Amino acid sequence: MQLTINGNVKEYQDQLTVLQLLQHLQLSQERVVVELNREILSADLHIDTELKSGDTLELVQFVGGG
């Protein structure tokens, strides 16, 4: 399966949900906004939304600081 993540094309062997992808990338679901094919995906849909080859994602991670 081919996904474009933040402009970079990545290949994955297995079918993934959005949550599984975030876990694979070691990103906390609570600190990331996911845009899937130009639409913001609410966090409660991450577990059930299956990704398909050709999907485009933008992942924005919140970072604290002072």
C-alpha positions as CSV (number, residue, x, y, z in Angstrom):
1,M,0.0,0.0,0.0
2,Q,1.4,3.4,-1.0
3,L,0.6,6.4,1.2
4,T,1.8,10.0,0.9
5,I,2.5,11.4,4.4
6,N,3.5,15.0,4.7
7,G,4.5,15.0,1.1
8,N,6.7,11.9,1.3
9,V,5.6,8.6,-0.4
10,K,5.8,5.6,1.9
11,E,5.2,1.9,1.2
12,Y,3.4,-0.3,3.7
13,Q,2.9,-4.1,3.4
14,D,-0.2,-4.4,5.6
15,Q,-3.6,-2.7,5.6
16,L,-3.6,-0.1,8.4
17,T,-6.1,2.1,10.2
18,V,-5.1,5.7,11.0
19,L,-4.5,4.7,14.6
20,Q,-2.2,1.8,13.6
21,L,-0.2,4.2,11.3
22,L,0.2,6.7,14.2
23,Q,1.4,3.9,16.5
24,H,3.8,2.7,13.8
25,L,5.2,6.2,13.4
26,Q,5.4,6.5,17.3
27,L,3.1,9.5,17.3
28,S,0.6,10.1,20.2
29,Q,-3.0,10.3,19.0
30,E,-3.7,13.0,21.6
31,R,-1.0,15.3,20.2
32,V,-1.6,14.9,16.4
33,V,-4.1,16.3,14.0
34,V,-4.7,14.1,11.0
35,E,-5.8,15.4,7.6
36,L,-6.8,12.6,5.3
37,N,-7.4,13.4,1.7
38,R,-7.8,17.1,2.5
39,E,-10.3,16.6,5.3
40,I,-9.6,16.8,9.0
41,L,-10.3,13.5,10.7
42,S,-11.6,13.6,14.2
43,A,-9.6,11.6,16.8
44,D,-12.6,9.3,17.5
45,L,-12.5,8.1,13.9
46,H,-8.8,7.1,13.9
47,I,-9.5,3.6,15.2
48,D,-12.1,2.7,12.5
49,T,-10.7,4.6,9.5
50,E,-8.9,2.1,7.2
51,L,-6.3,3.6,4.9
52,K,-6.2,2.8,1.2
53,S,-3.4,2.8,-1.3
54,G,-3.1,6.3,-2.8
55,D,-4.4,8.1,0.3
56,T,-2.7,11.4,1.2
57,L,-2.2,12.4,4.9
58,E,-0.9,15.5,6.6
59,L,0.1,14.9,10.2
60,V,0.6,17.9,12.4
61,Q,2.0,17.3,15.9
62,F,1.6,19.7,18.7
63,V,4.8,20.5,20.6
64,G,4.9,22.2,24.0
65,G,7.5,24.7,24.9
66,G,8.2,27.8,26.7
